[in-house]
Structures are given as C-alpha cells and as structure tokens.
Amino acid sequence: MAPYRCYLLGERAVVLELPPPASLAQQRRIWQLARQLRAAAAVREVVPGMNNLTALLHEPVRDTQPVLDWLTAQWQQTSAS
C-alpha cells in the first residue's frame, strides 16, 4: 500500500493525498472511495482529483482526529474498482 496523508482543509473539508507518481490503480481506488463517500451521511460533496480526494462535510469539524481516522479507515477498506 502506497503511503498517503490525510488532513483538514478549513473547517469542513478533509483531504486524502497520495504521493506521486499517479497510477491507474491508485486512481481507480480513489474513484471507488469517492463513490463510497457520496453515500455517507456526513459528506456533502466529494471531489476526486489526480492522486487526491477532498470530502466536503455538512458540519464543521470540531474534533480533528476522529475525522482523519474515519477517512483513513475508509481508504484502507477500499479496493480499486
């Protein structure tokens, strides 16, 4: 599994970022994660990018670590479609 990082972007967005170079396998996995996150109640919008994904949340994040742990767990459970 390639290393990655998760971080908050403002108060309502969480980002998953993969290191370069981009690969088709990683991109497919990002697309699959995007599909899964669109069904999550806390997620307002999902923006998949090249080697990254941003999830915009309905509510501001008050406690950072649970949100980062949640996105990390979602990534680890996702396989390429």
C-alpha positions as MATLAB code, in Angstrom:
seq = 'MAPYRCYLLGERAVVLELPPPASLAQQRRIWQLARQLRAAAAVREVVPGMNNLTALLHEPVRDTQPVLDWLTAQWQQTSAS';
ca = [
       0.000    0.000    0.000;
       1.409    3.391   -1.005;
       1.931    5.959    1.753;
      -0.665    8.698    1.942;
      -1.695   11.532    4.198;
      -4.989   12.887    5.447;
      -5.516   16.441    6.619;
      -8.200   19.038    7.149;
      -8.696   21.845    4.666;
     -10.513   24.568    6.549;
     -13.330   23.565    8.896;
     -15.480   21.478    6.548;
     -13.165   19.559    4.247;
     -10.911   16.563    4.681;
      -8.309   15.587    2.094;
      -6.681   12.275    1.242;
      -3.454   12.819   -0.695;
      -1.311   10.138   -2.326;
       2.318   10.701   -3.301;
       3.363   10.941   -6.951;
       3.616    9.454   -9.437;
      -0.012    8.886  -10.306;
      -1.003    5.372  -11.269;
      -4.159    3.986  -12.800;
      -4.587    1.526   -9.911;
      -4.432    4.319   -7.326;
      -6.773    6.491   -9.374;
      -9.329    3.693   -9.641;
      -9.146    3.250   -5.898;
      -9.755    6.993   -5.417;
     -12.789    6.797   -7.724;
     -14.161    3.859   -5.733;
     -13.638    5.730   -2.468;
     -15.447    8.729   -3.955;
     -18.459    6.540   -4.771;
     -18.496    5.166   -1.223;
     -18.169    8.575    0.434;
     -21.033   10.047   -1.590;
     -23.332    7.697    0.358;
     -22.006    8.826    3.768;
     -24.446   10.964    5.743;
     -21.763   13.411    6.913;
     -20.473   14.108    3.399;
     -21.942   16.959    1.378;
     -19.770   16.630   -1.734;
     -16.794   14.577   -2.924;
     -14.163   15.911   -5.309;
     -11.767   13.259   -6.627;
      -8.588   14.644   -8.157;
      -5.383   13.269   -9.578;
      -3.898   11.294   -6.677;
      -6.160   13.003   -4.125;
      -9.711   13.245   -2.897;
     -11.474   16.008   -0.986;
     -14.637   15.342    1.009;
     -16.687   18.409    1.880;
     -18.639   17.848    5.078;
     -22.043   19.156    6.149;
     -20.842   20.238    9.578;
     -17.632   21.962   10.710;
     -15.065   19.641   12.247;
     -14.755   20.167   15.981;
     -12.501   17.229   16.794;
      -9.912   16.607   14.074;
      -8.605   13.138   14.875;
     -11.877   11.180   14.547;
     -12.458   12.658   11.079;
      -8.928   11.841    9.943;
      -9.233    8.337   11.396;
     -12.562    7.877    9.595;
     -11.109    8.839    6.199;
      -8.039    6.689    6.821;
     -10.241    3.688    7.634;
     -12.352    4.278    4.524;
      -9.224    4.391    2.364;
      -7.771    1.249    3.887;
     -11.018   -0.659    3.274;
     -11.329    0.470   -0.349;
     -10.030   -1.518   -3.286;
      -9.778   -0.441   -6.915;
     -12.939   -0.965   -8.923;
];
